[in-house]
Amino acid sequence: MKWLTQYTSACEPIRQLASKIRKRKALRRCRQSLLVAICLAIAVAPVIPANAYEGTPHVEQFVGANVGVFIKATNLKSQLTQFLDSPMARRLQSTGLYEQWLDGPDYQKLQRSRAAVERMVQMPVEEAFADFLGESAAIAIYAGSGEEPAAVLITRTTNADTIDTILDGWNRAERNEFIEHSYAGSRYLQRVKMSGNSKHAQPLYLSRLGRFLAISDREEMIRRIIDFSQLGSDDDSETLWNSAEYQNAKQLISPDTTLLIYCNPRAWDTQVGRKNDDPVFQTVWHHCRSVILGVSLQQGFLVEAIAQYDSSDLPPEWSTYIRNLQGYPEFIQRIPSRALAAFAGQHDPALFATLGKRQNLQDLEEWQKVQNVGRGLFGGLDLLDEVLTCFGSNWGMYLVPRDAQIAGVPPFDALIAFELVDSERLEAEQKQFRPALENSLTTGFHIVAAIYNANSPKETAIVRSEQESGGKIHWIDNLGPFRPAFVIENDYVVVSTALDLMTEYLANDGGDTLDAMDGFGELSDRFLPTSNQVLIFNVEAIRRFVEDSREFLASESVRSNDISPQRAADRLSRFLDVLRVCDSVALAWGIQKDYVRIVLTGIATE
């Protein structure tokens, strides 16, 4: 009973938000089908016998390949049990927000509803919940020929006797009339809810096939289920289980997925074509073959979204772009462990040059001005043909806490780096590029110092340089609270807002990096293999920073938001409460030859 209380507690804010969102008519009907699923008559048990599908493990064999949206939950109880025993769930239960909810009226209302349901079905709610969803439960939504989609709920229950008890309890709670129908040698029921002496206009239909239950407000959906139930599992039928597109999409997500959502764009072509005629949207839509989303709950959470696309008629530049983005984003190995947030990714500078030429930039007067300025800074090199092609595919940036906290100044410093092409290749192709790049950055620093000096009579900003083992560092002294610096390494050009941060970057031998941390190692296994763009939030470091700088951050909140010190302190406490739930969160995405993958994941270590 405890695990269900914890689960419903975590879901309560989502439920409250969802209750405020206005549902369209079709979605309201799907929700109605779900809400009455448990109360749909065990009266059918005596009249609808089990059939050969008693042992079938796949609900996809009851769903047509032309389904528009397919939502499936698998082994939900097992995954929730693992999650609720994980460090992340235990941390969540120890937060003040969770304790506050337990003491609030919403939790008390939930407990009263739970008790009422248990009296009705004569068993614990979690047992009824687990048995009804069973091994798998799914919702199939078909686009249909009209404006309104049709939906059906299919569940393979774990214990038929338990389901009998649940449905019998709900039938006692409501006045229902059941009308028996016959189709293709099977029987199904039409449920009409009675209200006084009248009948509701919208009936519901139910078919029970062994341990499978199918529920819909559309009779044709139930008849389709019966048709599928009479096919053998090896038949070459037009079911979702036999759909190559669905099976290919399913193989791309994690095998321990709890919740799966599959969208078939081709089922919605008529509706989409009628409602959106934008040529760019239409191109993207018709190249998209499928979209699948998976949610996994174990030591933390993992949400994956994968879109498969047809690349057969895309421009050749696209294939070159994909080839240049394969592999691990190397800059991750250079991010220090104390970084609060970081990004490591890959891009293709050559593609920017190609697109620039395709747009006929050379014919634009404004571009000619940019080109002239660029040639002056880069020793006569052309920006598209000679400058961009000297940069590699890897780049990245990160934020670290500032050593000195000053009112009105961001409490963190930043560093950004862009990869250069192989030194030998650069030497052979563009001998003058490195000095030209150094000249352009040094010129920029001098311009910044000059502008600052013109507006600051008390201090004089000066550009300085010094040779270090990692390269020649250039920086600006006396530029207010900042000491921006840059260095051109053998393989990266690096710019930072602080000289100390640049020195730390050059001295890091790879031992004290985010990539080497145990918690990040677990996280990286989830998304790095097929992701070439990674946004990381080092929640553990953020938590330490907020705790160490609590007084300063509260005073800054008072100053910038014009609120009372007590309110600022309360906001900071709630923020810290949230930060204690996990140690790392990452958003990653990657483009492969025929699919795009986006991942949101978080983890908490012991």
Summary of the structure (lengths in Angstrom):
residues: 606
radius of gyration: 30.5
end to end distance: 24.6
largest distance: 94.6
contacts: 1860
relative contact order: 0.10
helix: 47%
strand: 25%
